[in-house]
Amino acid sequence: MKQYYVYIMASRSRTLYTGVTDDLVQRVFEHKDKLIEGFTKKYNITSLVYYEVTSDIQAAIQREKQVKGWLRRRKIALIETTNPEWKDLSDGWYKT
């Protein structure tokens, strides 16, 4: 069964980026190594601080849009429900 991820990445200064993907490990790698031009590369957004999983692509896209529409404080509250210390959830995924 295919899985889809809605995720939030953060920079050291806690600039946030919300995205959706079907390959979280690959997508986070692309952000960390700045392989994608745009917002995350420009603002050095490299830490995975939150994600959720669904098997429904439409639900994932809707959830991404919902979270992107929230005020910053609500996104922070969402992150801190599962990751109060803002640890990089992808630590240990890749060889350095």
C-alpha positions as CSV (number, residue, x, y, z in Angstrom):
1,M,0.0,0.0,0.0
2,K,1.3,3.4,-1.0
3,Q,2.0,5.9,1.8
4,Y,1.9,9.7,1.6
5,Y,3.5,12.1,4.1
6,V,2.6,15.6,5.1
7,Y,5.8,17.0,6.7
8,I,7.2,20.2,8.2
9,M,10.8,21.1,7.9
10,A,12.5,23.9,9.9
11,S,15.7,25.9,9.8
12,R,17.9,26.7,12.8
13,S,16.0,30.0,13.2
14,R,12.7,28.0,12.9
15,T,11.6,29.2,9.5
16,L,9.0,26.6,8.5
17,Y,8.2,24.7,5.3
18,T,5.3,22.4,4.9
19,G,5.2,19.8,2.1
20,V,3.7,16.5,0.9
21,T,5.5,13.5,-0.7
22,D,5.3,9.8,-1.3
23,D,8.9,9.2,-0.4
24,L,9.8,11.0,2.9
25,V,13.4,9.7,3.1
26,Q,14.2,10.9,-0.4
27,R,12.5,14.2,-0.1
28,V,14.2,15.1,3.2
29,F,17.5,14.1,1.7
30,E,16.8,16.5,-1.2
31,H,16.1,19.3,1.3
32,K,19.1,18.6,3.4
33,D,21.5,18.5,0.4
34,K,19.8,21.6,-1.2
35,L,19.0,19.7,-4.4
36,I,15.8,21.6,-4.9
37,E,15.8,25.3,-5.9
38,G,13.5,27.5,-3.9
39,F,12.4,28.3,-0.4
40,T,14.0,25.5,1.5
41,K,17.4,26.0,-0.2
42,K,17.2,29.8,0.2
43,Y,16.4,29.7,3.9
44,N,18.6,26.7,4.8
45,I,15.6,24.5,5.9
46,T,17.2,21.2,6.7
47,S,15.5,19.6,9.9
48,L,12.5,17.4,9.7
49,V,10.5,18.4,12.8
50,Y,7.0,16.9,12.1
51,Y,5.3,14.4,9.8
52,E,2.2,12.4,9.5
53,V,1.3,9.5,7.2
54,T,-1.8,8.5,5.2
55,S,-2.6,6.1,2.4
56,D,-4.9,8.6,0.7
57,I,-3.1,11.1,-1.6
58,Q,-6.2,13.4,-1.7
59,A,-6.2,13.5,2.1
60,A,-2.5,14.2,2.2
61,I,-2.9,17.1,-0.3
62,Q,-5.9,18.5,1.6
63,R,-4.0,18.3,4.9
64,E,-0.9,20.0,3.4
65,K,-3.2,22.9,2.2
66,Q,-4.8,23.0,5.7
67,V,-1.5,23.2,7.6
68,K,-0.1,25.8,5.1
69,G,-3.1,28.0,5.8
70,W,-2.6,28.0,9.5
71,L,-1.0,30.8,11.5
72,R,2.6,30.1,12.5
73,R,1.7,29.6,16.2
74,R,-0.7,26.8,15.3
75,K,2.0,25.1,13.2
76,I,4.4,25.4,16.2
77,A,1.7,23.9,18.5
78,L,1.3,21.0,16.0
79,I,5.1,20.3,16.0
80,E,5.3,20.6,19.7
81,T,2.6,18.0,20.3
82,T,5.0,15.2,19.2
83,N,8.4,17.0,19.1
84,P,8.6,19.6,21.9
85,E,12.4,19.8,21.7
86,W,12.3,20.3,17.9
87,K,14.7,17.4,17.3
88,D,15.6,16.5,13.7
89,L,13.4,13.4,13.2
90,S,15.6,12.3,10.3
91,D,18.8,12.1,12.4
92,G,20.5,8.8,11.6
93,W,18.7,8.2,8.3
94,Y,21.7,9.0,6.2
95,K,25.4,8.2,6.2
96,T,27.5,11.3,6.7
